[in-house]
Amino acid sequence: MLWYLHLCSVNGVVVLGYEDQASGTMEESGDGSGTFVQVELNPAVTIASGSDPAKALALHEEAHRNCFIAKSVNFPVRIVPRNVPNPISE
């Protein structure tokens, strides 16, 4: 999220809201321990009127490439972003 917000700021995308419903898949071992094998992030972003919705979506990919956490884990982290309509502008 921090990389995403930074990239939006420097690219003129004004973020009004950011929520994420993350989920993950864990496999349990015979001894009761477990490891995550996949995580999915579902960021829902509300942007200000006048901000570019296509740019807002595209910046998720760049943020993911720079993410400290995603680069530090040994399982895939999938991003499924979406823009949320700004209720103030409609």
ZAKOL-53906 format. One record per residue (C-alpha): z, y, x; residue in three letters. Coordinates in steps of 0.2 Angstrom, whole numbers, padded with zeros to 4 digits, always signed. Example, Ala and Ser with C-alpha at 12.3 -4.5 7.8 and 13.67 -1.06 7.14 Angstrom:
! residues 2
+0039-0022+0062ALA/+0036-0005+0068SER/
END
This chain:
! residues 90
+0000+0000+0000MET/+0004+0012+0014LEU/-0013+0010+0022TRP/-0021+0012+0006TYR/-0012+0028+0001LEU/-0016+0035+0019HIS/-0034+0031+0017LEU/-0035+0039+0000CYS/-0027+0055+0006SER/-0039+0057+0021VAL/-0054+0053+0009ASN/-0050+0065-0005GLY/-0044+0052-0017VAL/-0028+0058-0027VAL/-0017+0043-0032VAL/-0006+0047-0047LEU/+0000+0029-0049GLY/+0000+0012-0040TYR/+0007-0004-0046GLU/+0004-0022-0040ASP/+0007-0039-0048GLN/+0007-0050-0033ALA/+0007-0069-0034SER/+0008-0083-0021GLY/+0005-0101-0019THR/+0018-0111-0010MET/+0017-0129-0004GLU/+0033-0139-0003GLU/+0035-0152+0011SER/+0044-0169+0009GLY/+0060-0162+0017ASP/+0061-0148+0003GLY/+0055-0134+0014SER/+0039-0125+0010GLY/+0026-0113+0016THR/+0015-0100+0007PHE/-0003-0105+0008VAL/-0011-0090-0001GLN/-0006-0074-0009VAL/-0015-0063-0021GLU/-0012-0044-0023LEU/-0018-0036-0039ASN/-0016-0017-0036PRO/-0019-0006-0051ALA/-0022+0012-0046VAL/-0023+0028-0057THR/-0032+0042-0049ILE/-0034+0060-0053ALA/-0049+0067-0062SER/-0062+0072-0050GLY/-0057+0058-0038SER/-0071+0046-0034ASP/-0067+0029-0043PRO/-0080+0019-0032ALA/-0072+0026-0016LYS/-0054+0022-0023ALA/-0060+0004-0025LEU/-0069+0003-0008ALA/-0054+0009+0001LEU/-0044-0007-0003HIS/-0055-0017+0009GLU/-0052-0005+0023GLU/-0034-0004+0020ALA/-0033-0023+0019HIS/-0041-0024+0037ARG/-0028-0013+0044ASN/-0013-0020+0035CYS/+0001-0025+0047PHE/+0008-0038+0035ILE/-0009-0046+0031ALA/-0013-0047+0049LYS/+0004-0055+0053SER/+0004-0070+0041VAL/-0005-0087+0044ASN/-0012-0088+0026PHE/-0025-0079+0017PRO/-0021-0063+0007VAL/-0033-0060-0007ARG/-0035-0042-0014ILE/-0041-0040-0032VAL/-0040-0021-0035PRO/-0044-0011-0051ARG/-0044+0007-0056ASN/-0033+0011-0071VAL/-0040+0025-0083PRO/-0031+0041-0081ASN/-0023+0045-0098PRO/-0022+0064-0094ILE/-0041+0065-0091SER/-0046+0056-0107GLU/
END
